[in-house]
């Protein structure tokens, strides 16, 4: 029998462990009816990234979906990376220097396994290994990219925001909070850009979230709950 736990007034009624991470369902009887939440949990006491529902089945679907996403993430970590931490080169000049998709890469940052943010002197974007892309991104998101040299490529400024939105939805990327971005501002900027330039993707995303019972725009964080 599971030891009874509680957080923010919610009684933990079910849980799934994946690796070192736990996902839980909480239930709270209120004057407005029974409310439900799913959290990611560390060490059995640290609850964060809450998804809130007023229907038990919707919460149960979300619990399973979050566990499945974590399984996919752990599987991705076991896949070999191309050229270490850098996307594969597209070709080589006559003098032997590398030519990359948007020019010679000056900066490359891994956002999560097989997903890279790259910058060149004139351009850049987000590149995703084709062998892992369909395990990370929805078909609607991949339609916003083009495929070349073994990567799905989301160009900076516009298409890259679709990739970032999906990574945030799946808990694979955390919106920055710093001297430039206040809490919530980065995610708001991403949402506005996606809605403006990729309305068909935005509608597909809303439909997918509705199927899981999750809101398209997350509710305000409660208490000291960690930012996603």
C-alpha positions in Angstrom: 0.0 0.0 0.0 1.4 3.4 -1.0 2.3 5.7 1.9 0.0 8.7 2.0 1.6 11.9 0.8 0.2 15.4 0.3 1.3 18.6 -1.4 -0.4 21.9 -1.6 -3.6 20.4 -0.3 -3.6 17.5 -2.8 -3.5 13.9 -1.6 -1.2 11.8 -3.8 -3.2 8.9 -5.0 -1.1 7.3 -7.8 2.4 7.4 -9.2 4.7 6.0 -11.9 8.5 5.7 -11.6 10.7 6.1 -14.7 14.4 5.9 -13.9 15.2 8.4 -11.1 12.0 10.4 -11.7 8.5 9.9 -10.4 5.2 11.2 -11.8 2.2 11.5 -9.5 -1.5 12.3 -9.4 -2.9 14.5 -6.6 -6.5 14.8 -5.6 -8.1 17.7 -3.8 -11.7 18.0 -2.5 -12.8 21.6 -2.8 -16.1 23.5 -2.5 -16.2 23.6 -6.3 -15.7 19.8 -6.7 -12.8 17.5 -6.9 -9.6 18.8 -8.5 -6.7 16.8 -9.9 -3.1 17.5 -10.7 -0.1 15.6 -12.1 3.4 16.6 -11.0 6.9 15.5 -11.7 8.5 14.6 -8.4 12.1 14.2 -7.2 13.1 12.5 -3.9 9.5 11.9 -3.0 9.1 15.4 -1.7 9.9 17.9 -4.5 6.8 18.4 -6.7 7.0 20.6 -9.8 5.7 21.2 -13.3 2.0 20.8 -12.3 -0.7 20.1 -14.9 -4.2 20.8 -13.4 -7.5 19.1 -14.3 -11.1 18.8 -13.1 -11.5 15.3 -14.5 -9.8 12.1 -13.2 -9.5 10.3 -16.5 -7.8 13.4 -18.1 -5.3 13.5 -15.2 -4.7 9.7 -15.6 -4.0 10.1 -19.4 -1.6 13.0 -18.6 0.2 10.9 -16.0 0.8 8.1 -18.5 1.8 10.5 -21.3 4.4 12.2 -19.1 5.9 8.9 -18.1 6.0 7.8 -21.7 7.8 11.1 -22.7 10.4 10.4 -20.0 10.9 6.9 -21.4 11.5 8.4 -24.8 14.0 10.9 -23.3 15.9 8.1 -21.6 16.0 6.1 -24.9 17.3 9.2 -26.8 20.2 9.5 -24.3 21.4 6.0 -25.3 21.5 6.8 -29.1 25.0 7.8 -30.5 25.6 11.4 -31.3 26.9 12.5 -34.7 30.3 14.2 -34.5 30.2 14.5 -30.7 28.2 17.6 -29.8 28.0 19.0 -33.4 25.7 18.5 -36.3 27.2 16.7 -39.3 29.0 18.8 -41.9 27.2 19.2 -45.2 30.2 19.2 -47.5 33.9 20.2 -47.7 35.4 23.0 -49.7 38.3 22.4 -52.1 40.7 23.7 -49.4 39.4 21.2 -46.9 37.4 23.6 -44.7 33.9 22.5 -43.6 30.8 24.0 -45.2 27.7 23.7 -42.9 24.0 24.2 -43.7 23.9 27.9 -42.8 27.6 28.5 -43.1 30.4 27.6 -40.8 29.1 26.9 -37.3 30.5 29.4 -34.7 28.5 28.3 -31.7 26.6 25.0 -31.0 24.6 24.2 -27.9 22.9 21.0 -27.1 19.3 21.7 -25.9 18.7 18.0 -25.2 20.0 14.8 -26.7 20.1 15.1 -30.5 18.7 18.7 -30.6 21.1 21.5 -31.2 20.9 25.3 -31.3 23.5 26.5 -33.9 24.8 29.9 -34.9 26.8 31.0 -37.9 28.1 34.4 -38.9 24.9 35.1 -40.8 22.2 32.7 -39.8 21.3 29.7 -37.6 18.5 27.8 -36.0 17.7 24.5 -34.4 18.9 21.2 -35.9 17.5 17.8 -34.9 19.0 14.5 -35.9 16.6 12.6 -38.2 17.1 9.3 -36.3 15.6 10.9 -33.2 13.3 13.7 -34.5 10.1 11.6 -34.7 10.6 10.5 -31.1 10.8 14.1 -29.9 8.6 16.2 -32.2 5.0 15.9 -33.5 4.4 15.5 -37.2 2.8 19.0 -37.2 6.1 20.4 -35.8 8.3 18.6 -38.3 6.2 20.0 -41.1 7.6 23.5 -40.1 11.2 22.3 -40.7 13.1 21.2 -43.8 15.3 18.1 -43.9 18.9 18.2 -45.1 22.2 16.5 -44.3 20.7 14.1 -41.8 18.9 16.8 -39.8 15.5 18.5 -39.5 16.3 22.2 -39.6 14.1 24.9 -37.9 15.3 28.3 -39.1 15.9 31.0 -36.5 13.4 33.7 -35.7 10.3 31.8 -36.9 10.5 28.0 -37.3 12.8 27.7 -34.3 10.1 28.9 -32.0 8.0 25.9 -33.0 10.8 23.6 -31.9 11.2 25.5 -28.7 7.5 25.3 -28.0 7.5 21.5 -28.4 10.5 21.1 -26.2 8.9 23.1 -23.5 5.7 21.2 -23.7 7.6 17.9 -23.3 9.8 19.2 -20.4 13.0 18.9 -22.5 13.8 22.6 -22.4 13.3 25.2 -19.7 12.4 28.8 -20.6 15.2 31.1 -19.4 14.7 33.5 -16.5 17.4 36.1 -16.3 18.2 39.8 -16.4 16.5 39.9 -19.9 13.6 37.5 -19.5 11.3 37.8 -16.5 9.3 34.8 -15.4 6.7 33.9 -18.2 8.0 36.5 -20.7 10.1 34.0 -22.8 7.2 31.6 -23.1 4.8 34.4 -24.0 7.1 35.6 -26.7 7.5 32.1 -28.2 3.7 31.6 -28.1 3.0 34.9 -29.9 5.5 34.1 -32.6 4.2 30.6 -33.2 0.6 31.8 -33.4 1.5 34.6 -35.9 3.7 32.6 -38.3 2.5 29.0 -37.8 -1.2 29.2 -37.0 -1.8 25.7 -38.4 0.7 24.2 -36.1 -0.7 26.2 -33.1 -4.2 24.7 -33.8 -2.7 21.2 -34.1 -1.0 21.7 -30.8 -4.2 23.0 -29.1 -6.0 19.9 -30.4 -3.3 17.6 -29.1 -3.3 19.2 -25.6 -7.1 19.1 -25.5 -7.0 15.3 -26.2 -4.9 15.0 -23.1 -7.1 17.4 -21.1 -4.3 19.9 -20.7 -4.7 23.7 -21.3 -3.0 25.2 -24.3 -1.8 28.0 -22.1 -0.6 26.8 -18.6 -2.3 28.3 -15.6 -0.4 30.6 -13.3 2.2 28.9 -11.2 1.0 28.1 -7.6 3.0 29.0 -4.6 6.7 28.4 -5.2 6.2 25.7 -7.9 9.2 25.6 -10.2 9.1 27.2 -13.6 9.1 24.7 -16.4 
